[in-house]
């Protein structure tokens, strides 16, 4: 056993020097000899160390990906399209920093890697799980795939529980070498990395020889950091592969030259980047600035200018969305742009077609805005051959109903019988942020529409096992899962229900604001435009859309059918002014047994409080569950009030009259 541990440590050190430091310390033949000795010992003894390099080769084929809940949210970054946007961001944050009496900010500048975000969990010093970002809260477990990445340590010196984030990438030199012998060459390094991580066969992942750059500690117990530089030093101390490029500036204006230089020379890098990330370095300032619903206020991503190309419009078709709006879709002569094959691009409306002089057969400039969404910029001055004008449709391409014009847009008014509208509304209704009905894919909904006469959202609740079992591909287990998910969705949070209704211009955030303001469906239904516009971010247009929705007899008929089927949205107690916790900041730590962490956060918000992920002098209460760790110790050191879970529950129950 001692020899095995010695070999594991020796081989892992060699791999670290080779893959992370790019400083090989042993010949390949010697590494192979020691590796074979270790493999033979493992086979003879039947014992394998958790961080053995033999565990990186890829194991058996997996049946599917399991869900993984992150210990802390993986936030997106707000995006800047120009350096002027970055300077505007700095001015906004500086104003908040001065108001809070915090020291002047300094800023780190890093590469924005273009691969697949991964989240690594370590406990007791060992890698215990790896997951994709997913929606930022829940991702997919890809531990076996990630273990094949040689630059990711299976064991680290830090023995507390921690989550670190990074980007899995395929180096361009590796992609080139792979394609020299591949039966099907890979088109680009971005998709190659994402496809490898999401391959159910870890053996296939191993063949891609991926790399990973780690850039953030998202969660850690028993350790705190003063600033970004200290966190990066921690990552390096634990032998993570950290980008060699990192600069710190005292003024965002000074970043311009550095960004320009990287953008000019990025083609010399051996991996893809699509921008730069700018972060405030001080962690106390980060905590004070906090987060919006989607982004940290203390960081921003500067996206490089999109690439442009010229191609030809072959045809234009019109898509019908769930609101009945028609959107023209240009079918293009295929062209390679920013590492992807572009065959289609969106034109906003008919006015957009005229303004850009788009026509069938026209050569047009296209761009991938932020390297993602194909956009037609306009017609090239160099045209050849005959051009065919794009006709403005007068009738819906899906149902034949005469179209209506609302401003620059065309709408199909046949909301009751137009298939794309109906199926799109049902897809939206069952989505995770709406009614959260699992197992109902778009394909299944289209089948229900065509074969089972399920033509509106209320009809979903009339489905029977007999109906589903009569369809090809529906076995008892699948049918049971669908019906169970439908039944489980009948008591959604009010915000989810509002969002699920698909009211025009009401997104997730507005739905949540409406729920917290009116608390019940009936109050919202009877709200006036004056009451609605009093809500932050709800203007007259949105208010009118909401009022019009509740005046529409057809929509109200469907909602009543939902209620008749047993759907009962839960009242939103709201973060009522004057609540028990108004103005108080809570930190949750340890394992809660009576509520999930999300439910506990909702209780705090309903009583006017807010939650934070870290303990500071500004923290009012720490709620300590079982096995509470470093946050509890820090609270005791700072003299912050500590509530047991039972004490917390008693206060909440009494105030909300839940018990």
C-alpha positions in Angstrom: 0.0 0.0 0.0 2.8 2.4 0.8 4.4 1.8 -2.6 1.0 2.5 -4.3 0.6 5.8 -2.5 4.1 6.7 -3.4 3.5 6.0 -7.0 0.2 7.9 -7.0 1.8 11.0 -5.5 4.8 10.7 -7.9 2.7 10.3 -11.0 0.3 13.1 -10.0 3.2 15.5 -9.5 4.7 14.5 -12.9 1.2 15.2 -14.5 0.9 18.5 -12.7 4.3 19.7 -14.0 3.5 18.4 -17.5 -0.2 19.6 -17.9 -0.4 22.7 -15.7 3.1 24.1 -15.4 4.2 23.0 -18.9 7.5 22.0 -17.4 8.0 18.2 -17.9 10.3 16.7 -15.3 10.4 13.1 -16.5 10.6 11.3 -19.8 7.4 9.7 -21.3 9.0 6.2 -21.1 9.7 6.6 -17.4 6.2 7.9 -16.7 4.7 4.9 -18.6 6.9 2.5 -16.6 5.7 3.9 -13.3 2.1 4.0 -14.5 2.2 0.3 -15.5 3.7 -0.6 -12.1 0.8 1.2 -10.3 -1.8 -0.4 -12.6 -0.3 -3.9 -11.8 -0.3 -3.2 -8.1 -4.0 -2.1 -8.2 -5.0 -5.2 -10.1 -3.1 -7.5 -7.7 -4.4 -5.9 -4.5 -7.9 -4.9 -5.7 -7.4 -1.5 -4.1 -7.3 1.9 -5.8 -6.5 5.3 -4.3 -9.2 7.9 -5.0 -6.7 10.2 -6.8 -5.0 7.4 -8.7 -4.1 8.5 -12.3 -5.5 5.2 -13.5 -9.0 6.6 -12.8 -8.7 9.2 -15.5 -9.0 6.9 -18.5 -12.8 6.8 -18.7 -15.0 4.1 -17.2 -18.2 2.3 -18.4 -20.9 3.9 -20.5 -23.4 5.8 -18.4 -27.2 5.4 -18.8 -27.9 9.1 -18.4 -26.9 12.3 -16.6 -28.0 12.8 -12.9 -29.0 16.2 -11.6 -26.6 18.1 -9.4 -27.5 20.9 -7.1 -24.7 23.4 -6.7 -23.7 24.5 -3.2 -23.8 28.1 -4.3 -25.3 29.8 -7.4 -23.2 30.0 -10.6 -24.0 33.5 -11.8 -24.0 34.8 -15.3 -22.1 38.0 -16.1 -23.6 41.2 -17.4 -22.2 42.0 -20.8 -20.7 45.2 -22.3 -20.7 45.7 -26.0 -18.1 48.4 -25.9 -15.5 49.9 -23.6 -17.8 52.8 -23.1 -20.3 50.4 -21.6 -17.5 49.2 -19.2 -16.8 52.8 -18.1 -20.5 53.4 -17.6 -20.5 50.2 -15.4 -17.6 51.6 -13.4 -19.3 54.9 -12.9 -22.4 53.2 -11.5 -20.5 50.9 -9.1 -18.2 53.8 -8.0 -21.4 55.8 -7.1 -22.6 52.9 -4.9 -19.1 52.4 -3.4 -18.9 56.0 -2.4 -22.4 55.9 -0.9 -21.4 52.9 1.2 -18.2 54.5 2.4 -16.0 51.8 0.9 -12.4 52.2 -0.4 -11.7 53.0 -4.0 -12.0 49.8 -6.2 -9.3 48.1 -8.1 -10.1 45.8 -11.0 -8.8 42.4 -12.3 -8.7 41.6 -16.0 -9.0 38.0 -17.2 -9.7 36.0 -20.3 -13.3 35.0 -21.0 -12.8 31.4 -22.0 -15.0 30.0 -24.8 -15.7 26.4 -23.8 -18.0 24.8 -21.3 -18.4 26.0 -17.7 -17.8 23.3 -15.1 -18.3 23.3 -11.3 -16.0 21.1 -9.2 -16.8 20.0 -5.6 -14.0 18.9 -3.3 -14.5 17.4 0.2 -11.8 16.0 2.5 -9.3 17.0 -0.1 -10.8 14.8 -2.9 -12.8 15.6 -6.0 -16.3 14.3 -5.1 -18.3 15.6 -8.0 -18.2 17.7 -11.2 -21.2 19.3 -12.9 -22.2 21.5 -15.8 -23.5 25.0 -15.0 -27.1 24.1 -16.0 -29.4 27.0 -14.9 -26.9 28.2 -12.3 -28.7 26.3 -9.5 -28.9 22.8 -10.9 -26.6 21.2 -13.4 -25.8 17.8 -14.7 -23.3 15.5 -13.0 -20.4 14.9 -15.3 -17.9 13.6 -12.7 -16.6 10.6 -14.7 -16.1 12.8 -17.8 -14.3 15.5 -15.9 -12.0 13.0 -14.3 -10.5 12.4 -17.7 -9.1 16.0 -17.8 -5.5 15.7 -16.7 -5.1 19.3 -15.6 -7.9 18.9 -13.0 -6.5 17.5 -9.7 -8.3 14.6 -8.1 -6.8 15.5 -4.8 -5.9 18.9 -3.3 -4.2 20.1 -0.1 -7.3 21.9 1.2 -9.4 19.5 3.1 -12.6 21.6 3.7 -15.6 21.5 1.5 -15.3 23.8 -1.5 -16.7 24.4 -5.0 -14.5 25.9 -7.7 -15.6 26.9 -11.2 -13.7 26.9 -14.5 -14.0 26.3 -18.2 -13.3 23.0 -20.0 -11.6 23.7 -23.3 -10.0 21.9 -26.2 -6.8 23.4 -27.2 -6.6 24.4 -30.8 -3.4 22.3 -31.3 -5.1 19.3 -29.8 -8.1 19.9 -32.1 -5.8 20.0 -35.2 -4.1 16.8 -34.2 -7.4 15.1 -33.4 -8.8 16.0 -36.8 -5.8 14.6 -38.6 -6.9 11.0 -37.8 -10.7 11.4 -37.0 -13.3 9.7 -39.1 -15.5 12.8 -38.5 -13.4 15.9 -38.0 -14.7 18.3 -35.3 -15.7 21.8 -36.6 -14.6 23.9 -33.7 -13.0 23.7 -30.3 -16.0 25.1 -28.4 -18.4 22.4 -29.5 -15.7 19.8 -29.2 -15.3 20.5 -25.5 -19.0 20.8 -24.8 -19.7 17.6 -26.7 -17.0 15.7 -25.0 -18.2 16.6 -21.5 -21.8 15.8 -22.4 -20.9 12.4 -23.9 -22.3 9.5 -21.9 -19.2 7.5 -22.6 -16.3 8.9 -20.5 -13.9 6.8 -22.7 -14.9 9.1 -25.7 -14.3 12.1 -23.5 -10.8 11.0 -22.7 -10.0 10.8 -26.4 -10.5 14.5 -26.8 -7.7 15.3 -24.4 -9.5 18.4 -22.9 -7.9 21.0 -20.6 -9.5 23.2 -18.0 -8.8 26.7 -16.6 -10.1 27.3 -13.1 -10.9 30.9 -12.2 -13.3 31.1 -9.2 -14.0 29.7 -5.7 -17.8 29.8 -5.5 -18.2 28.1 -2.1 -15.7 27.3 0.7 -15.9 26.3 4.3 -13.2 27.1 6.8 -11.5 29.7 4.7 -12.2 33.3 3.7 -10.5 35.6 1.1 -9.8 39.3 1.4 -9.6 39.8 -2.3 -9.4 38.3 -5.8 -5.6 37.9 -5.7 -5.8 35.9 -2.5 -8.4 33.6 -4.0 -6.3 33.0 -7.2 -3.2 32.3 -5.0 -5.4 29.6 -3.1 -6.2 28.0 -6.5 -2.6 27.9 -7.5 -1.5 26.5 -4.1 -3.9 23.6 -4.6 -2.4 22.9 -8.1 -5.4 24.1 -10.2 -4.6 25.2 -13.7 -5.0 29.0 -13.5 -4.6 31.3 -16.5 -1.2 32.9 -16.7 -2.9 36.1 -17.9 -4.1 38.3 -15.1 -3.8 42.1 -14.7 -4.9 44.4 -12.0 -5.8 48.1 -12.7 -7.0 51.0 -10.5 -9.0 52.6 -13.3 -11.2 50.9 -15.9 -10.0 53.5 -18.5 -6.5 52.0 -18.2 -7.8 48.6 -19.2 -8.5 49.8 -22.8 -4.9 49.3 -24.0 -4.7 45.8 -22.5 -8.1 44.7 -24.0 -7.1 46.1 -27.4 -3.8 44.2 -27.3 -5.5 40.9 -26.4 -8.2 41.4 -29.0 -5.5 42.1 -31.6 -3.4 39.0 -30.7 -6.0 36.5 -29.6 -5.5 34.5 -32.7 -2.0 33.5 -31.4 -3.5 31.8 -28.3 -3.9 28.0 -28.3 -7.5 28.2 -27.0 -10.6 30.2 -27.8 -11.6 33.3 -25.9 -14.6 35.5 -26.8 -13.9 38.4 -24.5 -12.4 39.7 -21.3 -13.8 39.7 -17.7 -13.4 42.7 -15.4 -14.0 42.2 -11.7 -13.7 44.4 -8.6 -11.0 42.7 -6.6 -12.0 43.5 -3.0 -14.4 40.8 -1.5 -15.9 43.1 1.1 -16.9 45.5 -1.8 -18.3 42.6 -3.8 -20.5 41.6 -0.9 -21.7 45.1 -0.3 -22.6 45.6 -4.0 -24.4 42.2 -4.2 -26.3 40.9 -7.1 -29.2 41.6 -9.4 -31.6 38.8 -10.2 -29.1 37.5 -12.8 -25.7 39.1 -12.4 -23.1 40.2 -9.8 -22.9 44.0 -9.7 -19.2 43.8 -9.2 -18.2 42.2 -12.5 -18.8 42.6 -16.2 -17.9 40.8 -19.4 -16.5 42.7 -22.3 -17.4 40.8 -25.5 -15.1 41.1 -28.5 -16.5 42.5 -31.8 -18.5 39.9 -33.6 -17.1 38.4 -36.9 -18.8 39.2 -40.1 -19.2 37.3 -43.4 -21.1 37.6 -46.7 -23.5 35.0 -47.9 -26.7 34.7 -50.0 -30.4 34.5 -49.0 -31.9 31.4 -50.5 -35.4 31.8 -49.0 -37.5 33.4 -46.3 -40.1 31.7 -44.2 -42.3 33.1 -41.4 -42.4 31.6 -37.9 -45.4 32.1 -35.6 -44.7 32.5 -31.9 -46.9 31.9 -28.9 -48.2 35.5 -28.9 -49.1 35.1 -32.6 -46.3 37.4 -33.7 -44.7 36.5 -37.1 -40.9 36.6 -37.4 -39.2 36.3 -40.8 -36.4 33.7 -40.9 -33.8 33.9 -43.7 -32.5 30.6 -45.0 -28.9 31.2 -46.1 -26.2 29.6 -48.3 -24.2 27.8 -45.6 -21.1 29.7 -44.4 -18.5 29.2 -41.6 -18.6 32.0 -39.1 -16.9 32.2 -35.7 -16.5 28.4 -35.6 -20.0 27.5 -36.6 -21.9 26.7 -39.8 -24.6 29.4 -40.3 -27.6 28.4 -42.3 -30.3 30.7 -40.9 -30.6 34.2 -39.5 -33.4 36.3 -38.1 -35.0 39.4 -39.7 -37.0 41.2 -37.1 -40.1 42.2 -39.1 -41.1 43.3 -42.6 -39.8 46.8 -42.0 -36.4 45.3 -41.1 -36.5 43.4 -44.5 -37.1 46.7 -46.4 -34.5 48.7 -44.4 -31.8 46.1 -45.0 -32.8 45.6 -48.7 -33.1 41.8 -48.1 -34.3 39.8 -51.1 -34.2 36.2 -52.3 -30.9 35.8 -54.1 -29.3 38.8 -52.4 -25.8 38.8 -51.1 -25.9 40.0 -47.5 -23.6 40.7 -44.6 -24.2 38.5 -41.6 -22.7 38.7 -38.1 -22.8 36.6 -35.1 -23.7 39.1 -32.4 -21.6 38.3 -29.4 -20.5 35.2 -31.3 -23.9 33.6 -30.8 -27.0 34.9 -32.7 -26.7 35.2 -36.5 -27.9 38.6 -37.6 -28.3 40.1 -41.1 -26.7 43.5 -41.3 -27.8 44.5 -44.8 -27.3 43.8 -48.5 -23.9 43.9 -50.1 -23.4 46.5 -52.8 -22.1 43.7 -55.0 -25.1 41.7 -56.3 -25.3 39.2 -59.1 -28.2 37.5 -60.8 -31.9 38.3 -60.5 -33.3 39.2 -57.1 -36.8 38.3 -56.0 -38.5 40.6 -53.5 -39.7 39.1 -50.3 -43.5 39.4 -50.1 -45.3 40.7 -47.1 -47.7 38.0 -46.0 -51.4 38.7 -45.6 -52.5 35.4 -44.0 -51.0 33.2 -41.3 -48.7 30.6 -42.9 -49.8 28.0 -40.3 -53.6 28.4 -40.1 -54.5 30.8 -43.0 -56.1 33.5 -40.8 -55.9 37.0 -42.1 -53.1 38.8 -40.3 -53.3 42.0 -38.2 -50.7 44.8 -38.1 -49.6 46.2 -34.7 -46.9 48.8 -35.2 -44.1 47.2 -37.4 -45.2 43.7 -36.5 -47.6 41.2 -38.0 -49.8 39.0 -35.8 -52.1 36.1 -36.3 -55.3 36.8 -34.2 -56.4 33.1 -34.3 -55.1 32.4 -30.8 -57.6 29.5 -30.3 -56.8 27.3 -33.3 -53.4 28.3 -34.7 -51.1 25.3 -34.0 -47.8 27.0 -33.5 -49.4 29.4 -31.0 -51.1 26.7 -29.1 -48.1 24.3 -28.9 -45.7 27.2 -28.1 -48.0 28.3 -25.2 -48.1 24.7 -23.9 -44.3 24.4 -24.1 -44.0 27.7 -22.2 -46.7 26.6 -19.7 -44.9 23.3 -18.7 -41.4 24.8 -18.6 -39.3 24.8 -15.4 -39.8 28.4 -14.5 -43.6 28.1 -15.1 -45.6 25.1 -14.0 -42.4 22.9 -14.0 -44.0 19.8 -15.5 -41.2 17.3 -16.2 -41.2 14.8 -19.0 -43.4 16.9 -21.3 -41.1 17.8 -24.2 -42.0 19.9 -27.2 -42.2 16.7 -29.3 -44.6 15.1 -26.8 -46.8 18.2 -26.7 -47.0 18.2 -30.5 -48.0 14.6 -30.4 -50.7 15.4 -27.8 -51.9 18.2 -30.1 -52.1 16.1 -33.2 -53.2 12.7 -31.8 -55.0 13.4 -28.5 -56.8 16.7 -29.3 -54.9 18.5 -26.5 -55.2 22.1 -27.8 -54.8 24.4 -24.8 -53.0 24.5 -21.5 -56.1 23.4 -19.4 -56.5 20.3 -21.5 -53.2 19.0 -20.2 -54.9 18.3 -16.9 -57.5 16.1 -18.6 -54.9 13.6 -19.9 -55.5 10.0 -18.9 -53.3 6.9 -18.9 -55.5 5.3 -21.5 -54.9 8.2 -23.9 -51.1 8.1 -23.5 -50.8 4.3 -23.6 -52.6 4.3 -26.9 -49.7 6.2 -28.5 -46.6 4.5 -29.9 -43.6 4.7 -27.5 -45.6 5.3 -24.4 -45.0 2.5 -21.8 -46.5 2.3 -18.3 -43.5 3.9 -16.6 -43.3 6.8 -19.0 -47.0 7.4 -18.8 -46.9 7.2 -15.0 -44.1 9.7 -14.8 -46.0 12.2 -17.0 -49.2 12.0 -15.1 -47.4 12.2 -11.8 -45.6 15.3 -12.9 -48.9 16.9 -14.1 -50.6 16.1 -10.7 -47.6 17.5 -8.8 -47.8 20.8 -10.6 -51.3 21.7 -9.4 -50.1 23.9 -6.5 -47.5 26.2 -8.0 -46.1 29.4 -6.4 -48.2 32.3 -7.6 -45.2 33.8 -9.5 -44.8 30.6 -11.5 -48.5 30.5 -12.3 -48.5 34.1 -13.5 -45.4 33.5 -15.7 -47.0 30.2 -17.0 -50.1 32.1 -18.3 -47.9 33.7 -21.0 -49.1 37.3 -20.5 -47.5 39.5 -23.1 -44.4 41.2 -21.8 -44.6 39.5 -18.4 -41.3 37.7 -17.8 -40.1 35.8 -14.7 -39.0 38.9 -12.8 -42.2 40.8 -13.5 -44.3 37.8 -12.6 -42.4 37.6 -9.2 -43.0 41.4 -8.7 -46.7 41.0 -9.4 -47.0 38.1 -7.0 -45.2 39.9 -4.2 -47.4 43.0 -4.8 -50.8 41.5 -5.0 -50.3 38.2 -3.1 -53.3 36.4 -4.7 -54.5 35.7 -8.2 -57.8 37.4 -7.6 -56.2 40.7 -6.5 -54.0 40.7 -9.6 -56.9 39.9 -11.8 -58.7 43.0 -10.6 -55.7 45.3 -10.6 -56.0 48.6 -12.3 -53.5 50.2 -14.7 -52.7 52.8 -12.0 -52.0 50.1 -9.4 -49.8 48.2 -11.9 -47.6 51.1 -13.1 -46.9 51.9 -9.4 -44.8 48.7 -9.5 -41.1 49.3 -10.3 -40.2 48.3 -13.9 -43.9 48.0 -14.9 -44.7 50.7 -17.5 -48.0 51.6 -19.2 -47.5 49.1 -22.0 -46.9 46.2 -19.7 -49.8 47.3 -17.4 -52.1 47.5 -20.4 -51.1 44.0 -21.6 -51.9 42.6 -18.1 -55.3 44.3 -17.9 -56.1 43.3 -21.5 -55.2 39.7 -20.6 -57.7 39.5 -17.7 -60.4 41.1 -19.8 -60.1 38.5 -22.6 -63.0 36.1 -22.2 -61.1 33.2 -24.0 -58.1 33.5 -21.6 -60.4 33.7 -18.6 -62.2 30.6 -19.8 -59.0 28.6 -19.9 -57.9 29.9 -16.5 -61.2 28.8 -15.0 -60.8 25.4 -16.6 -57.4 25.2 -14.9 -59.0 26.0 -11.5 -61.8 23.4 -12.2 -59.0 20.8 -12.9 -57.6 21.4 -9.4 -54.9 24.0 -10.1 -54.5 26.2 -7.0 -51.6 28.7 -7.1 -50.2 29.3 -3.7 -50.6 32.8 -2.2 -47.5 34.9 -2.0 -47.1 36.3 1.4 -44.7 38.9 0.0 -41.9 40.8 1.6 -44.4 42.9 3.5 -43.3 46.3 4.7 -43.0 46.3 8.5 -42.4 42.5 8.5 -40.5 40.9 11.4 -37.3 40.7 9.5 -37.5 44.0 7.6 -34.0 45.4 6.9 -32.3 42.3 8.5 -29.7 40.2 6.7 -29.5 36.4 7.3 -26.9 33.8 6.5 -27.9 30.2 6.4 -25.3 27.5 7.3 -25.3 23.8 7.9 -28.0 21.3 7.0 -31.6 22.4 7.5 -34.0 19.5 8.2 -37.4 21.2 8.2 -37.0 23.3 5.1 -34.9 23.3 2.0 -32.5 26.2 1.8 -34.6 27.8 -0.9 -37.8 27.5 1.2 -35.9 29.1 4.2 -34.8 32.0 2.0 -38.4 32.5 0.8 -39.6 32.7 4.4 -37.0 35.3 5.2 -38.0 37.4 2.2 -41.7 37.0 3.0 -41.0 38.7 6.3 -39.0 41.6 4.8 -35.5 40.2 5.2 -32.8 39.2 2.8 -30.1 36.5 2.7 -26.4 36.6 2.1 -23.9 33.9 1.3 -21.2 35.1 3.7 -20.9 36.4 7.3 -19.8 39.9 8.0 -20.3 42.7 10.6 -23.4 43.7 8.6 -25.0 40.2 9.2 -27.9 40.4 11.7 -28.6 36.7 12.2 -27.0 33.3 11.3 -29.4 30.4 11.1 -27.3 27.3 12.1 -28.5 23.9 10.9 -26.8 20.6 11.6 -23.0 20.4 11.1 -22.7 24.2 10.8 -19.0 25.0 10.1 -16.9 28.1 9.4 -19.8 30.5 9.0 -21.0 29.7 12.5 -17.5 30.1 13.9 -17.1 33.5 12.2 -20.6 34.6 13.5 -19.4 33.7 17.1 -16.1 35.6 16.5 -18.0 38.7 15.3 -20.7 38.5 17.9 -23.5 38.0 15.3 -26.7 36.6 16.8 -27.2 32.8 16.1 -30.5 31.1 15.7 -31.0 27.4 15.8 -33.2 26.0 13.1 -36.0 25.4 15.6 -35.8 29.0 16.9 -35.9 30.3 13.3 -38.9 28.1 12.5 -40.8 29.2 15.6 -40.4 32.9 14.7 -41.4 32.3 11.1 -44.4 30.2 11.9 -45.7 32.7 14.5 -45.3 35.7 12.2 -46.8 34.0 9.1 -49.5 32.2 11.1 -48.3 28.9 9.7 -48.5 27.1 13.0 
